[in-house]
Amino acid sequence: MSRTVAQTNQRKMHSYYDYSLLFLVLFLVCFGLVYIYSTSSFNAQMKNQSPAYYLEKQALFAGVGILVMIFVSKIDYHIYINKLPIIRLKPITILYSACLFLQTIVLVFGDETKGSKRWLDIPGLGRFQPSELTKIAVILFTAYIVNLAPKKLDKFTGFLRVCVFIAPLLGLIVIANLSTAIIIAVILVSICFVASRKKGYFVVSGLMLTGLGLMFIFFFNSYRSDRIEAWLHVETAPNGYQILQGLYAIASGGFFGKGLGESIQKLGFIPESHNDMIFAVICEEMGLFGAFAVILVFILLMWRIFIIAINATDLYGGLIATGVLAHIAVQVLINIAVVTNTIPSTGNTLPFISYGGSSVMVLLFEMGIVLSVSNQIKGEKV
């Protein structure tokens, strides 16, 4: 009996690694590559390029991103808030400063697309969207600031203190990219909401952010109010063409769809169908059944991140996972809502699936950090 008790007390502790989350991420990336080829091959040929032109570029970024994800998942996530030995600076401070610099540079020298500057042209690497990297900075930096004094968030002044630190980044982004600014604001509020024991003042914060958003829509940049017009009158508004074609794709797909590669709307009717509107083609080729299946995979992904968040070994790890969860949830919600014309059009991609090297690299980096948080969770090994 005593030996049995001794053996029970000597159970070895082992690190937990969420292979379920890893599998779901890899599945979404692979699924995205399949649909990027399906949606872009026609357009690539029309531009005298290889049918696999966009697939090859995305596969390169996805492959590098997966390697980065695995590497980052093996690094202790506390390294981002510990001072580096030589330069005596914290990586999170360097990242925050770099994002401030890049967001300023893009407003001056960035490529202008549809009335806004969001991209930087990097020779040899192609276009890069600094706001994607800023999402990581906001997640890590907000979690760090909140972790320093979580009890201060019980008061509205404590929440404002956190907002002051993120305001410079948010202000630079909102000038040219309101939709990304909304995502970053949601990340900020979500992390603070989870850490705070008092929730009432978040209602006031939500109303204030909504008011600021409406102000930017109606009083700055006329193209934003044009999108409101297109949303309300999608069949007649000149700017409603893309959304209307997307709705045709969803309607023609029925319940089980036309089959992989059989979409008609991707043949020039939906401009850049491999980007923001890729979900419409998924609905056309896989039907409502396929669309619900994709949404279910995202729900399972978010569920795994939620499990990691509530089981994290410390508040900092839990807040990081919360920020990543908020990022993916709001971006999926916004993209699908835009495609179905539930909300006015924005320029947000469907995570892991839409074409975009910057987006998939950043998302995979975030998944690596979440897996790193899971790797710190200890379980009993019998």
Secondary structure, DSSP 8 states (H G I E B T S, - for coil): -HHHHHHHHT-EEEE---HHHHHHHHHHHHHHHHHHHHHHHHHHHHTTS-TTHHHHHHHHHHHHHHHHHHHHHTS-GGGGGS--TTT---HHHHHHHHHHHHHHHHHHH-EEETTEEEEEEETTTEEE-HHHHHHHHHHHHHHHHHHH-GGGGGSHHHHHHHHHHHHHHHHHHHHH-HHHHHHHHHHHHHHHHHH-S--THHHHHHHHHHHHHHHHHHHS-HHHHHHHHHHHTTTT-GGGHHHHHHHHHHHHHTTT-S-TT--STTTTTSTTTTTTTHHHHHHHHHHHHHHHHHHHHHHHHHHHHHHHHHH-SSHHHHHHHHHHHHHHHHHHHHHHHHHTTSS-------TTTSS-HHHHHHHHHHHHHHHHHHHT-EEEE-
